[in-house]
Amino acid sequence: MRVAMYYSNQDVRLEEMPVPQIGPGEVLMRVEASGICGTDLLEWYRMHKAPLVLGHEVAGVIAAVGEGVEKYKEGDRICAAHHVPCNKCHYCLSGHHTVCDTLRRTNFDPGGFAEYLRLPRINVEQGIFSLPNEVSFEEATFVEPLACVLRGQRLAHLQPGQSVLVIGSGVAGLLHIQLARASGAAYIIATDVVDHRLEAARKLGADVAVQAKEYTPTYLRRAADGRLADLVVICSGATSAISQALESVERGGTVLFFATTEPGVRVPIAVNDLFWRNEITLTSSYGGSPGDYAAALELIQSGKICVGEMITHRLGLAETVLGFQLVARAQDSLKVIIEPQR
């Protein structure tokens, strides 16, 4: 089968490798669509593992089932989770499924930028989600990122009537905007450095979208009846975004660290200003649990979260390196989808 083998962001090669062989309890998936995630481009995180086949936002068709698989059959339309928890450890039992050691060890074989991939038994048991007919393969690639967003806003305890500031209006930011609107946020302001992303933010639910270089907490107060934001979501890895967030959160509010930074980034925090009398909460989130996946798929199926219009590019497997370049430039793309069967 053909795969897109990752060596670096600028070096993704079309190569051949054997179709994975499945064992008892496993499933072979024919990949129809695989989204490029911003984390796929984190060279500091990926390079020591290269060469490898990336791609974790996947949807497709079951091509074969292993002995003992009864819930699924050949031809079923599915999306799948690459990381799944054990549901038995201390972390899972306390609701923190995405810090489970099992979740951090599980994965696809080889990855979504391939014509086929193998789903291990634990992924089959906990990480397959049947696609309704009205959800396309392309739309289903958003289940994974939306699951991450759902988890983040749940951990941040977003409530109806609150105000939200989303710093960074890439795919994750746009999903945060839509989910906050669907959850009853009273006012949403978004920032970014790219104009077409700001246009998308306005279209998808932001009341105001402003250039990051022009944004200030004073601007937020003027736009939001004199108050700062009850929830600030950081969807940019820039250090300046963190500083903006800490200056923009209202008393009693929450800052959600959603994006990763470069390794080793440290930010000084004025402890008294944030915590002593203002009761500010700083929190983070990582990934999504199987329950988050199921909820995300339902939101997409219902149309409460619109994902199709976020797709700007559809490329064949041989064009994966172009897809990586488009995402890295972040100038004329939002969601780039790889279609391995093309």
Secondary structure, 3 states (H helix, E strand, C coil): CEEEEEEECCEEEEEECCCCCCCCCCEEEEEEEEECCHHHHCHHHHHHHCCECCCCEEEEEEEEECCCCCCCCCCCEEEECCCCCCCCCHHHHCCCHHHCHHHHHCCCECCCCECEEEECHHHHHHCEEECCCCCCHHHHCCHHHHHHHHHHHHHCCCCCCCEEEEECCCHHHHHHHHHHHHCCCCEEEEEECCHHHHHHHHHCCCCEEEEHHHCCHHHHHHHCCCCCEEEEEECCCCHHHHHHHHHHEEEEEEEEECCCCCCCCCCCCCHHHHHHCCCCEEEECCCCCHHHHHHHHHHHHHCCCCCHHHEEEEEEHHHHHHHHHHHHHCCCCCEEEEECCC
